[in-house]
Amino acid sequence: MNLSTTSDAPTIRRYRRRLQILALASTLLLASDSTRAENEPQTENEPEAAADPPPDAAESSVDGAADAVPADDQSLVDSDDDRPTFREEVEIRERVDDLVGIAATSSQGVTGRLAIQARPIQRAGEVVETVPGMIATQHSGDGKANQYFVRGFNLDHGTDFRLTVAGLPVNMPSHGHGQGYADLNFLIPELVSRVRFAKGTALAEGGDFSAAGRADIELVNSLPEGFVELELGGYGYQRVVVGESFTLGQGQLTAALEAHGNDGPWRRGNNFERFNGFLRYTQGDALRSWTLTAMGYDGSWLSTDQVPQRTIDSGLIDRFDLIDPGPRGDSSRFSLSSDWRWGGERSATSLSAYALTYDLDLISNFTYQLENPERGDQFEQVDERTVFGAALRHHRVATVFGKRAEWSVGAEARFDDIDNGLFRTQNLERFETVRADTIEQLGLGAFGELAVAWADTFRTTFGLRVDTFDARVESDLSANSGRQDDLLTSPKLALVLGPWNHTEVFASAGYGFHSNDARGTTIQIDPTTGEAVQPVEPLVRAKGYEIGLRTSALQGLQSTVTVYRLDLDSELVFVGDGGATEVSGRSRRIGLEWTNAWQVNPAWTVELDAAWVDAELVDEPAGQREIPGAVDSVLSAGVVWRKSPWQVTARLRAFDGYPLTEDGTVEASAFIGLGARLERTFGRWTLSLAAFNLLDRKDNDVEYFYASRLPGEPAEGIEDIHLHPVERPNVRLGIDFRF
């Protein structure tokens, strides 16, 4: 799809990216063979690599030696020979699996494949809602990144929550639409093996964007059987997925393809089309393995953006209509990554490298005719980049002062070569460049972590992380060009008392950070107003504290209570919609989370999660300290009933009204959503029925408060709530065949 009628630039960019990824693929393939040969230890007494790959993570949870007790799991379970504790001993299939004696903080967790597959998932990005207290919504066309909420953060499209898929970063720094933009549309949910999550700042492996937390989405190495799945639903929903694993040489090749289309309930259908591909080759066993993964995504859509409440109240439009028919977008992402893992009697090491190309072309209009009454406020944002990265991890069992210990060290590097821009448009045609930039951004990080079991009921984890930021910006306005660098050191400490009767008490503290948009660090002149502005610091310090309790004293029940505090030195962000920097000041969040997963009996599983937070801007005067978009209370619950050949799931999620202005006088409305999934297996066939918004609520996915102007309204516009409604009740029928 070509967004601009005056240029074929988006189409040219897309084909250029595809040629680039082919070149990158060739380079990495050559490098992988030579590097693997150099790094694999050779001894005469070692057995040959297994002809078959390790079992799928959903069945065995073993992905190779480097997965043995990763730094954020910190298992200190004793073994007779002091070898690393491989995940064969801690098989995670659902959230009810026992994590007592494993986690370093109470807000860590893992959701396994069985629990993920049981969920009614409306959008791919909702996989992150397996993280307790996390909400993923949408404020525009489905092709955009989700809107995320967690721990009192309106994360926009990802800032302050780090996402990875198959070890590859999802968040995009210095993005054309918003810092940390995290688009999960390239994810095929059927391939997810588990989601490992951690909140807070106490663990050393969390780097940029992880101040509020992080989620690592892991994908299967192989499929137990091939499958073809077809889904059809209301409002033009269509989806087909096919996947299969093959034996190839001494390893396993897994391939999957997805095609998806959806209009949604909008007056002008979204016409969202998405195509995904996945290819992974795995060779080796639990102690030594090699994996090569290729992923590709291409999508296009039309957008029904948020609309003013006054237009609905007056009858000018209905909830599912739009004002400007221009908003739309297209995006693509192609990646190639390789991972080498090897281990010995007391150690485990992994080395990974990746390359990806990405582009986004997005047309939006949020204020209509406020800034430019003659030509309108429609604008285009463009982001295209090539990203290279690598990571090294080493874990070893040791002895400290005669006590069993495990230490981990790691290093990671990421380089983004970015071209992005912001343009004024009218009827999709560019008529003014607000700003255009070329950015080269390098991030380096190194960390170490030491976990010591001082006694049977006391262990500690001490971590230290060092991160650097180096960016060069070349802007169309020379005053906004420049180079900035920064360095932060982040110490971390976690204490665990217990277990007593399958119960542990946790206390942790640590420093973290998020980066700011590189353009905001060199800016001198606001490109919209021409006024002088103050640049921002490249890296923003975060400081967090947690105390918590986790218990599995009651058979089958995992229950956790966590109290936390998180301070940010500033909530300074670069606003992609305006091309300038917005200052929000220091912030503080104090919250409580209560999570429960209960295997009542072999047939029934129940989950209940509740979260509450008080978020405020600490430097503002009294009465002006609310953080707009900070959801202060979240409730999610789910029940699963399994009795072959049936499975029934129901899930409820709700959040309370949240402030839309600093003085708290305007609030968003509350949200309650109920979804369900029913499936019945007939041999190799499975029929499923998923339903959404079963309560037929007229709630909104997201709300904002700002000024906009329609024809005939005052020149200064009208401040109003702008909303994106939750979709109408709808159902999807699925047919799955296994072969």
ZAMARGU-4260 file (C-alpha; in steps of 0.2 Angstrom, whole numbers, plus 5000, padded with zeros to 4 digits):
<rodrens>
0) 5000/5000/5000 | 5007/5017/4996 | 5002/5030/5008 | 5007/5045/4998 | 4999/5048/4981
5) 5014/5059/4976 | 5028/5046/4979 | 5031/5027/4979 | 5043/5029/4993 | 5034/5017/5005
10) 5034/5003/4992 | 5052/5006/4987 | 5057/5005/5006 | 5048/4989/5008 | 5057/4980/4993
15) 5074/4988/4998 | 5071/4980/5016 | 5068/4963/5008 | 5084/4964/4998 | 5093/4969/5014
20) 5087/4955/5024 | 5092/4942/5011 | 5110/4950/5012 | 5110/4949/5031 | 5104/4931/5030
25) 5118/4926/5019 | 5131/4935/5031 | 5124/4927/5047 | 5123/4909/5039 | 5141/4910/5034
30) 5146/4917/5051 | 5136/4904/5061 | 5145/4889/5053 | 5162/4896/5057 | 5158/4903/5074
35) 5149/4887/5080 | 5164/4877/5075 | 5176/4888/5084 | 5166/4889/5100 | 5160/4871/5103
40) 5172/4863/5115 | 5179/4846/5109 | 5184/4832/5120 | 5187/4814/5116 | 5175/4807/5129
45) 5160/4818/5125 | 5146/4809/5116 | 5140/4815/5099 | 5126/4827/5098 | 5109/4819/5098
50) 5102/4815/5081 | 5085/4822/5087 | 5083/4840/5095 | 5078/4843/5113 | 5060/4841/5116
55) 5048/4855/5114 | 5049/4868/5128 | 5030/4865/5131 | 5034/4847/5135 | 5051/4847/5143
60) 5056/4865/5146 | 5074/4861/5140 | 5081/4873/5127 | 5099/4870/5130 | 5113/4873/5143
65) 5112/4891/5143 | 5094/4890/5149 | 5100/4881/5164 | 5096/4893/5179 | 5096/4909/5169
70) 5101/4924/5180 | 5083/4929/5182 | 5077/4912/5188 | 5091/4910/5201 | 5087/4892/5206
75) 5097/4887/5221 | 5090/4869/5223 | 5105/4858/5228 | 5110/4844/5217 | 5121/4829/5221
80) 5135/4834/5209 | 5133/4853/5210 | 5129/4854/5191 | 5118/4868/5185 | 5100/4865/5188
85) 5092/4862/5171 | 5074/4866/5168 | 5070/4848/5167 | 5068/4849/5186 | 5057/4864/5185
90) 5044/4860/5171 | 5033/4876/5168 | 5017/4872/5159 | 5005/4884/5168 | 5006/4897/5181
95) 5001/4885/5194 | 5018/4876/5194 | 5028/4879/5210 | 5041/4892/5209 | 5045/4892/5228
100) 5064/4890/5229 | 5067/4897/5212 | 5063/4915/5210 | 5074/4929/5217 | 5059/4941/5219
105) 5040/4939/5222 | 5036/4948/5205 | 5045/4935/5194 | 5035/4922/5186 | 5033/4910/5171
110) 5017/4906/5161 | 5018/4890/5151 | 5011/4885/5134 | 4996/4876/5140 | 4990/4891/5150
115) 4993/4903/5135 | 4984/4891/5123 | 4968/4891/5134 | 4966/4910/5133 | 4954/4918/5122
120) 4966/4930/5113 | 4958/4944/5102 | 4975/4952/5097 | 4992/4944/5096 | 4999/4957/5108
125) 4987/4951/5122 | 4999/4937/5125 | 5008/4949/5137 | 4992/4949/5148 | 4999/4933/5155
130) 5009/4945/5166 | 4999/4949/5181 | 4992/4967/5181 | 4996/4970/5163 | 4983/4977/5151
135) 4985/4977/5132 | 4973/4988/5122 | 4972/4997/5106 | 4968/5016/5101 | 4969/5015/5083
140) 4970/5002/5068 | 4975/4984/5074 | 4992/4986/5064 | 4999/4998/5076 | 5008/4992/5092
145) 4996/4989/5107 | 4993/5002/5120 | 5000/4994/5137 | 4996/4998/5155 | 5005/4991/5170
150) 5010/4997/5188 | 5003/5014/5185 | 5011/5017/5169 | 5002/5022/5153 | 5016/5014/5143
155) 5010/5021/5127 | 5017/5008/5115 | 5030/5001/5126 | 5041/5014/5135 | 5047/5007/5152
160) 5042/4989/5149 | 5054/4978/5139 | 5048/4965/5127 | 5058/4951/5118 | 5053/4937/5107
165) 5065/4923/5104 | 5078/4933/5112 | 5076/4948/5100 | 5071/4965/5106 | 5054/4972/5102
170) 5055/4989/5109 | 5062/5002/5096 | 5072/5017/5103 | 5071/5034/5095 | 5055/5028/5085
175) 5046/5039/5073 | 5029/5036/5083 | 5035/5035/5101 | 5050/5030/5112 | 5051/5011/5115
180) 5038/5007/5102 | 5034/4988/5104 | 5024/4980/5090 | 5020/4962/5093 | 5010/4959/5077
185) 5024/4948/5070 | 5020/4935/5084 | 5011/4919/5080 | 5003/4914/5097 | 5003/4895/5093
190) 5022/4896/5093 | 5024/4903/5110 | 5031/4890/5122 | 5031/4901/5138 | 5032/4919/5144
195) 5045/4923/5157 | 5041/4939/5166 | 5049/4950/5180 | 5044/4967/5187 | 5054/4980/5196
200) 5072/4984/5195 | 5081/4971/5206 | 5087/4959/5193 | 5103/4963/5183 | 5097/4955/5166
205) 5084/4969/5164 | 5091/4983/5153 | 5084/4998/5144 | 5065/5000/5145 | 5063/4988/5160
210) 5060/5000/5174 | 5042/4994/5176 | 5046/4976/5171 | 5049/4965/5156 | 5042/4950/5147
215) 5053/4937/5137 | 5042/4928/5125 | 5050/4911/5121 | 5045/4901/5105 | 5045/4882/5102
220) 5060/4873/5095 | 5049/4860/5088 | 5031/4855/5086 | 5025/4838/5093 | 5014/4837/5077
225) 5010/4847/5062 | 4994/4857/5062 | 4983/4868/5051 | 4971/4880/5059 | 4957/4890/5051
230) 4947/4904/5060 | 4932/4913/5054 | 4923/4927/5064 | 4912/4942/5063 | 4916/4958/5055
235) 4927/4950/5041 | 4939/4941/5053 | 4949/4927/5044 | 4964/4918/5049 | 4974/4903/5044
240) 4990/4896/5052 | 5000/4881/5047 | 5015/4873/5056 | 5026/4858/5055 | 5042/4851/5061
245) 5054/4841/5050 | 5070/4831/5053 | 5084/4838/5043 | 5101/4831/5045 | 5105/4830/5064
250) 5093/4843/5068 | 5075/4849/5067 | 5067/4861/5055 | 5051/4870/5061 | 5041/4881/5049
255) 5025/4891/5051 | 5015/4903/5041 | 5000/4914/5046 | 4988/4925/5035 | 4976/4936/5044
260) 4962/4948/5039 | 4950/4958/5049 | 4939/4973/5047 | 4932/4975/5065 | 4915/4984/5069
265) 4921/5001/5062 | 4910/5010/5050 | 4924/5010/5038 | 4932/4993/5040 | 4950/4992/5046
270) 4955/4981/5031 | 4969/4974/5042 | 4980/4962/5032 | 4994/4953/5041 | 5006/4939/5034
275) 5019/4931/5046 | 5032/4918/5043 | 5043/4908/5055 | 5057/4896/5051 | 5069/4888/5064
280) 5082/4875/5063 | 5088/4867/5079 | 5102/4855/5082 | 5109/4848/5098 | 5104/4843/5115
285) 5102/4850/5132 | 5121/4853/5135 | 5125/4859/5118 | 5114/4866/5104 | 5113/4878/5089
290) 5098/4887/5083 | 5095/4898/5068 | 5078/4907/5067 | 5071/4918/5053 | 5055/4928/5055
295) 5045/4939/5044 | 5030/4951/5045 | 5021/4962/5033 | 5005/4971/5037 | 4994/4985/5031
300) 4978/4993/5039 | 4966/5007/5039 | 4964/5016/5056 | 4948/5022/5065 | 4958/5033/5078
305) 4950/5039/5094 | 4936/5052/5092 | 4929/5066/5103 | 4916/5062/5115 | 4906/5077/5109
310) 4904/5071/5092 | 4895/5055/5098 | 4884/5064/5111 | 4878/5076/5097 | 4874/5062/5085
315) 4887/5068/5072 | 4895/5051/5072 | 4892/5034/5081 | 4905/5026/5092 | 4912/5016/5078
320) 4913/5030/5065 | 4928/5041/5061 | 4931/5060/5056 | 4946/5060/5045 | 4946/5045/5033
325) 4965/5047/5030 | 4973/5038/5045 | 4981/5021/5039 | 4998/5013/5040 | 5009/4999/5034
330) 5023/4990/5043 | 5036/4976/5040 | 5049/4967/5050 | 5061/4954/5045 | 5074/4946/5056
335) 5087/4933/5057 | 5095/4927/5073 | 5107/4913/5078 | 5110/4906/5096 | 5124/4894/5102
340) 5123/4886/5119 | 5136/4874/5127 | 5139/4868/5144 | 5149/4857/5155 | 5149/4849/5173
345) 5147/4866/5182 | 5143/4879/5168 | 5132/4885/5154 | 5136/4898/5141 | 5126/4905/5127
350) 5130/4917/5112 | 5117/4925/5101 | 5117/4937/5087 | 5104/4945/5077 | 5100/4956/5062
355) 5083/4964/5058 | 5075/4977/5046 | 5060/4986/5051 | 5049/5000/5043 | 5033/5009/5048
360) 5023/5022/5038 | 5009/5029/5048 | 4995/5043/5044 | 4986/5050/5059 | 4975/5065/5063
365) 4971/5067/5082 | 4966/5086/5082 | 4958/5088/5065 | 4958/5107/5061 | 4966/5114/5077
370) 4984/5118/5071 | 4980/5121/5053 | 4962/5126/5049 | 4965/5128/5031 | 4974/5111/5027
375) 4970/5101/5042 | 4981/5093/5055 | 4984/5076/5046 | 5002/5070/5048 | 5013/5056/5042
380) 5026/5047/5053 | 5040/5037/5045 | 5052/5025/5053 | 5064/5013/5044 | 5079/5005/5052
385) 5092/4991/5052 | 5097/4984/5069 | 5111/4973/5073 | 5114/4965/5090 | 5123/4952/5100
390) 5122/4945/5118 | 5134/4933/5128 | 5129/4925/5144 | 5139/4913/5156 | 5132/4904/5171
395) 5142/4894/5183 | 5140/4884/5199 | 5153/4889/5212 | 5157/4890/5231 | 5158/4906/5241
400) 5164/4905/5259 | 5160/4886/5258 | 5142/4890/5253 | 5134/4884/5237 | 5133/4899/5225
405) 5129/4902/5207 | 5135/4917/5197 | 5131/4924/5180 | 5139/4937/5169 | 5133/4944/5152
410) 5136/4957/5139 | 5125/4964/5125 | 5126/4976/5111 | 5114/4984/5100 | 5116/4996/5085
415) 5101/5005/5076 | 5103/5014/5060 | 5088/5024/5059 | 5079/5036/5046 | 5063/5044/5052
420) 5053/5059/5049 | 5037/5069/5053 | 5027/5077/5039 | 5011/5087/5037 | 4999/5079/5025
425) 4983/5084/5016 | 4973/5070/5008 | 4988/5058/5011 | 5000/5070/5001 | 5015/5078/5010
430) 5015/5097/5010 | 5027/5101/5024 | 5042/5093/5033 | 5041/5095/5052 | 5058/5086/5054
435) 5068/5072/5046 | 5082/5064/5055 | 5096/5051/5052 | 5101/5043/5069 | 5115/5031/5073
440) 5112/5024/5090 | 5123/5011/5100 | 5118/5003/5116 | 5131/4993/5126 | 5127/4984/5143
445) 5136/4972/5154 | 5130/4964/5170 | 5135/4952/5184 | 5125/4943/5197 | 5130/4932/5211
450) 5117/4921/5221 | 5123/4913/5237 | 5113/4900/5248 | 5120/4905/5265 | 5108/4893/5274
455) 5094/4882/5269 | 5082/4896/5273 | 5092/4911/5267 | 5099/4916/5250 | 5104/4932/5242
460) 5107/4939/5224 | 5118/4953/5221 | 5119/4961/5204 | 5128/4975/5195 | 5124/4982/5178
465) 5133/4995/5167 | 5124/5003/5152 | 5130/5016/5139 | 5121/5026/5127 | 5129/5034/5111
470) 5119/5042/5098 | 5123/5053/5083 | 5108/5063/5076 | 5108/5072/5059 | 5093/5083/5057
475) 5086/5093/5043 | 5087/5108/5055 | 5106/5109/5059 | 5103/5116/5076 | 5095/5100/5081
480) 5110/5089/5075 | 5123/5083/5087 | 5130/5068/5097 | 5126/5063/5115 | 5133/5049/5126
485) 5129/5043/5143 | 5133/5030/5156 | 5124/5022/5171 | 5129/5010/5184 | 5115/5001/5192
490) 5118/4990/5208 | 5104/4978/5213 | 5101/4967/5229 | 5088/4953/5232 | 5085/4944/5249
495) 5075/4928/5251 | 5070/4920/5268 | 5063/4903/5267 | 5056/4891/5263 | 5046/4887/5278
500) 5031/4876/5274 | 5033/4880/5256 | 5033/4899/5260 | 5046/4912/5256 | 5048/4931/5260
505) 5057/4942/5248 | 5065/4959/5249 | 5074/4968/5235 | 5080/4985/5229 | 5089/4991/5214
510) 5092/5005/5201 | 5086/5004/5183 | 5083/5016/5169 | 5075/5020/5152 | 5083/5029/5138
515) 5075/5044/5130 | 5073/5047/5111 | 5090/5052/5104 | 5082/5067/5095 | 5077/5074/5112
520) 5095/5073/5118 | 5101/5085/5104 | 5086/5096/5101 | 5089/5115/5103 | 5074/5122/5092
525) 5056/5116/5093 | 5053/5112/5074 | 5034/5116/5076 | 5035/5133/5085 | 5053/5138/5081
530) 5056/5142/5100 | 5072/5137/5110 | 5070/5121/5120 | 5080/5112/5133 | 5087/5094/5128
535) 5084/5079/5139 | 5096/5067/5147 | 5100/5052/5137 | 5097/5039/5151 | 5084/5042/5165
540) 5087/5034/5182 | 5074/5023/5190 | 5075/5017/5208 | 5064/5003/5214 | 5060/4993/5231
545) 5050/4977/5233 | 5044/4966/5248 | 5034/4951/5245 | 5028/4934/5250 | 5025/4918/5240
550) 5017/4903/5246 | 5012/4886/5240 | 5007/4879/5257 | 4990/4875/5251 | 4991/4860/5239
555) 4989/4867/5221 | 4989/4885/5225 | 5002/4898/5221 | 4999/4914/5230 | 5010/4930/5230
560) 5008/4947/5238 | 5020/4961/5233 | 5022/4979/5239 | 5033/4990/5228 | 5039/5008/5226
565) 5046/5015/5210 | 5054/5032/5208 | 5059/5039/5191 | 5070/5054/5190 | 5059/5061/5176
570) 5046/5056/5164 | 5053/5065/5150 | 5048/5059/5133 | 5050/5064/5115 | 5033/5066/5108
575) 5033/5059/5090 | 5016/5067/5086 | 5024/5084/5089 | 5042/5082/5085 | 5047/5090/5102
580) 5051/5085/5120 | 5038/5086/5134 | 5043/5088/5152 | 5033/5078/5165 | 5045/5079/5180
585) 5049/5066/5193 | 5037/5053/5198 | 5033/5040/5211 | 5023/5025/5211 | 5018/5015/5227
590) 5008/4999/5224 | 5001/4982/5229 | 4999/4966/5219 | 4991/4950/5224 | 4992/4935/5212
595) 4984/4918/5213 | 4985/4902/5203 | 4975/4887/5210 | 4974/4870/5203 | 4959/4865/5212
600) 4959/4847/5205 | 4965/4839/5189 | 4950/4847/5179 | 4949/4864/5187 | 4961/4879/5187
605) 4957/4896/5194 | 4967/4912/5192 | 4964/4929/5201 | 4976/4944/5200 | 4973/4961/5208
610) 4984/4976/5207 | 4983/4994/5215 | 4994/5008/5213 | 4996/5027/5218 | 5005/5036/5205
615) 5010/5055/5206 | 5021/5068/5200 | 5031/5073/5215 | 5038/5090/5209 | 5021/5098/5205
620) 5010/5108/5217 | 4997/5100/5227 | 4982/5097/5216 | 4992/5095/5200 | 5001/5078/5204
625) 4990/5065/5195 | 4999/5056/5180 | 4987/5056/5165 | 4984/5038/5160 | 4990/5030/5176
630) 4978/5015/5179 | 4976/5014/5198 | 4967/4997/5199 | 4967/4981/5189 | 4958/4965/5191
635) 4959/4949/5180 | 4952/4932/5183 | 4951/4916/5174 | 4944/4899/5176 | 4949/4883/5165
640) 4940/4867/5165 | 4948/4852/5156 | 4941/4835/5154 | 4945/4826/5138 | 4939/4829/5125
645) 4933/4846/5132 | 4941/4862/5137 | 4932/4878/5143 | 4940/4894/5148 | 4932/4910/5154
650) 4942/4926/5157 | 4937/4943/5165 | 4948/4958/5165 | 4943/4975/5173 | 4951/4992/5177
655) 4945/5007/5186 | 4943/5024/5180 | 4960/5033/5179 | 4965/5052/5178 | 4966/5061/5161
660) 4972/5077/5168 | 4985/5082/5181 | 4972/5090/5193 | 4962/5074/5192 | 4946/5083/5188
665) 4943/5073/5172 | 4944/5054/5173 | 4942/5040/5161 | 4928/5028/5163 | 4930/5010/5170
670) 4932/4995/5159 | 4925/4977/5161 | 4928/4964/5148 | 4923/4945/5148 | 4929/4933/5135
675) 4927/4914/5134 | 4934/4899/5124 | 4926/4882/5121 | 4935/4868/5112 | 4931/4850/5108
680) 4943/4837/5101 | 4938/4823/5089 | 4954/4813/5086 | 4965/4824/5076 | 4952/4837/5074
685) 4948/4851/5086 | 4933/4863/5085 | 4934/4879/5095 | 4923/4894/5098 | 4930/4910/5106
690) 4919/4925/5111 | 4923/4943/5116 | 4914/4956/5126 | 4901/4944/5131 | 4894/4957/5143
695) 4890/4969/5128 | 4899/4983/5138 | 4900/5000/5129 | 4917/5003/5137 | 4932/5011/5129
700) 4949/5003/5126 | 4958/5019/5130 | 4953/5037/5133 | 4963/5054/5132 | 4959/5072/5136
705) 4965/5086/5125 | 4959/5100/5113 | 4953/5097/5095 | 4944/5107/5083 | 4930/5103/5070
710) 4923/5114/5057 | 4913/5128/5064 | 4921/5126/5082 | 4931/5140/5091 | 4949/5143/5084
715) 4956/5137/5101 | 4947/5121/5099 | 4937/5112/5113 | 4945/5101/5126 | 4937/5085/5127
720) 4938/5066/5130 | 4944/5057/5115 | 4940/5038/5115 | 4943/5022/5106 | 4928/5010/5110
725) 4930/4992/5114 | 4924/4981/5100 | 4906/4975/5100 | 4902/4957/5105 | 4909/4945/5092
730) 4913/4926/5090 | 4926/4916/5081 | 4925/4898/5075 | 4941/4888/5074 | 4945/4872/5065
735) 4961/4864/5069 | 4968/4848/5061 | 4984/4839/5068 | 4994/4828/5057
</rodrens>
